[in-house]
Amino acid sequence: MQLTREAVERGVVPATRRGRGRGRWRAPALCSVAALGLVVVAGCSTATTTGAATPAPRGASSAGARVTEAAPAARDSAAARGVAAAERIAAMLGPAASQGPAQDTARREAFIDSLLSQMTLEEKLGQLNQPPGQWGDTGPVVSKGGEADVRAGHAGSFLGVYGAAYTRRLQQAAGESRLHVPLLFGYDVIHGFRTIFPVPLAEASSWDPATVERSARIAATEASAWGVTWTFAPMVDIARDPRWGRIVEGSGEDPYLGSMMAAAKVRGFQGDDLAANNTLMATAKHFAAYGAAEGGRDYNTAEVSNRTLHAIYLPPFHAAVMEGVGSVMAGFDEVAGVPMHANGPLINGVLRHDWGFHGLVVSDYTGIMELQRHGVAGTPEQAGILGLKAGVDIDMVSGIYLKDLPAAVDSGLLPVRDVDRAVKRVLRAKWDLGLFQDPYRYSDAAREKARTLTPADLQAAREEARESMVLLKNDSVLPLRKDLGTIAVIGSLADDSLSCLGPWHGAGEAKDAVTILEGIRQAVSPGTKVIYAKGVTPVLGGTDTTGFPAAMKAVRQADAVVLVVGETQDMSGEAASRADIDLPGVQLALAKQIIATGKPVVVVLMNGRPLATPWLAEHAPAILEAWFLGVQMGPAVADVVFGDANPSGKLPVTVPRAVGQIPIYYDHKNTGRPPNPNDHYTSKYLHLPWTPLYPFGYGLSYTTFEVGAPRLSSATMRPGDTLTVSVDVTNTGKRAGTEVVQLYLHDEVRSVTPPVKELRGFQRVQLDPGQTKTVSFPITVDDLAFWGLANRWIYEPGWFTVFVGSSSVDVKSARFDLLEGSGS
Ligand code: BGC
C-alpha cells in the first residue's frame, strides 16, 4: 500500500489504511541426472549442487566491528537519554567489540541469547509487532499512543515512518524501554526514495543489471539518510498477466531476467555492509507466486503446479536469497489451497530449509489477519498461531501477534520456542544493521539534507530512464530534428508530473518530476515553437472528446507531433487490475484523427503494463514505449526523441494483441499440436493470430545490428564442463548503439515437456558504426536444468539447441549434445 502525502490528500488511500547470483543462473538445488530411464539418478553427492549452502546475509558478521563508533552528540535532554541508552546497550555487548568477523557471529548469538533471556513474553511479541505510520502535519508519524507503545516494548518496527529527526526521536523512546531494543523502520523504497527512478518494469527493460544495482544503491543511500533501515523491495514476482496491475512493480515474465534483476537490486540496497549507514536491508516479495493471480485480479488465488512454481515463480526468490537478502515478505495469495501466510511447507520448508535462508520473514499488510478471511483460521488467535508456526516472524499491521498470542502461549497451543525463534531473527536483523551499536546511525539530519535529490543522482536517474525505453516502431520518423519550426505535443500525460513517478513512488513528489512537455521544451532549438494541447486524458471508460478540436488545430500547425498516450499512474500498481488492456477512454480515437493527417507522428506510451494496441502498431509511424520513468522522465524522453540517446531497451514481457491471448509468454510449451495456419486442428485462435503484438526481448535502435550464427567451443559437453557459445555482433547502421544479445536454450527431448526456448544469458554490447565485437556465453549444466518428475532440479543428457539473437524470435541456432558422465 503506497502511503504518500499525495495519495492521502487525494483520497486515494482508503481511510482504514491511512496512517501508514551475481551474473549467472543457478538452478536452486540441482542434484541429479536422469534420462528417460537410461541414466540412473545420480543423487546429490555426484552432481552440481548450487543451492544448498546459502551464505549468511551480507554484512551479517561485520556489525560488531562498529561498536566503537560514537553515538551522535547529545543535542537535548531527550537525546542525552538516548545516548545513555546506546551506552547501556554497548555495555551489554561486552568488551570484545573489536574482534574480527569469525567472533562476531558468536558474539551476536551470545548477545541475543542473553537479551532474549531477559525478555517477558509481552516484550518478545512486541518485537514481532509492526504498526503502520500515518500522515502527520510534516510527514509520516506513528499513530496516537505509538511512542508509549515503544517505551512499553510493544513495537519492534514501524511501517512507513521516516525522517531523520523523527526516527531519532523514536529510537530515543526505544532507548527508554526496559531493555532498550532499537527499532527497525521499514518503507517501500521500490524504485527510489525521493529521487525516483524508472518503475521496475522499465528498469528491467534496460536489461542492464549494473544500472539497476546503481539505482538501488542510490535509493538506499537517500532513504537511509532519512532514517529508513529496511526496504520492502525488490518485488521479484514473475508476472505473465498484464491485467494484473502489479506487473509494473516487477521485472516481467521471465525467471532468468527476473533473477538477474532481483540479485542486482539486493546488491544495490544492501551493499557490502548491512551495518553501514547508507545501506538498507532488502526484502524479496511476495513469496510466492503472487503474480500468478487468477484473472489478473489482485490478491487472487494462484493455481500453479509444483513444477511451474519451482521453474517459473521461485527462481528470482532463490537468486535474492543467494545474494544474501535480509528478509522475505509473504504474499497475499494462496498456493494449492494454502494461504502463503500459513504456508509452512514453502516458508519453513523450501525457503528456510532447502535454500538455507536465515533472515526475517515479514507478513504483508494485515496478511495474518486475512487468514481468517481465507477460511483457514476461525479466530485471530488461530490466525496468529498459523502465521508464526508457518515461519512468518513479523506481523505487519494486524497486531494479532501482540494481542492474541499471549493466550496461545499460556494455553500451550503455541510453544514459546516458536516465538523465541522469530524474536531471534528480528534481533539478528537489528544487530546486523548495526542498531545495537548505534541506534541513530541511520537518522542523520545533515546527511538527509545533503543526500536528497543530488545533481549526481538526478543524472543517474536520467541515464537509467534513457536505457529503459523500448523503441517499438520507427518508420524513419525518429529521431526528430531539434530545429523543426513547430512541434505539437498532445495528451494530458505529456504534462502529468505525478504520472512520471509511477504508482509506487516512495517519498517522491510530483513537483520534482520533469514532464515530457517540459523535457521537449528544454531540448529544442530557440527558434522551435512547441505547442501543447491536452487533447485527451486517460480515463477508464472515458468519452470526453471536447479537447479534440484544439488538439487537431495544434497538429495542423505542426511539422511533427509527439502524442503521449497510455495510462495515468493510478491505473497500475496494487489493487489496480484491469479487465481490458487497451488505451483507456477515447485516446485511440484522437490518435486515429492525428495519424490520418499524415504528419510525422511519434506515439510515446506511458503505462505500467503492456498495452494491446494493434491499430497503433499498424498505423503509427513511430512508437516509443516509455513506461513511467521517474523524476527525469521528460529530459530522458527528449534525449531519445531528438537522438541524443539511441534507444537500447528490450521488452521484459510479451505484449499481446488482445486481452483474450492472456496468458501469453515466450517460453511456452510446443504442445502436441503447435500452431499451423494450414492445419485447422492446431493450437490457435479462429479470428486472431496466436503470436504476440511484440515478442519478449524485442526492441529497436536508431542503428541496425547483425547478430551472427552461434559458434560452439565443442559439439558436446559433459556435466562439469563449460561450453562456450560465441557470436559476432556488428553495427550495420550509421550511428553508435547498444544491442542486447540474448541467448536461449531448448532441450530437444526430456522427461518433462520443455519450453520452446528459455533465456539463459544476455549481454549489452556497445558498438560504433561498422564495428564488430564477439560476445561469449558460458554454458554449464546449471543452464540445462529443469524441475524433474521427482520434484528436484535435474538435467538429462541429450541434444540441446542454442539460440542467439536480438529478441526471443529473431534468432540463429546451433546444436550440441550433453553426454553422460562427468567432464573435465
Ligand atoms: C503491499 C506490499 C507492501 C506493504 C507495505 C502491501 O499492501 O502488498 O507490497 O510492502 O503493503 O506498504
Boltz pocket constraint, residues with backbone or C-beta under 6 A from the ligand:
constraints:
  - pocket:
      binder: B
      contacts: [[A, 1], [A, 2], [A, 159], [A, 188], [A, 232], [A, 285], [A, 364], [A, 365], [A, 574]]
      max_distance: 6.0
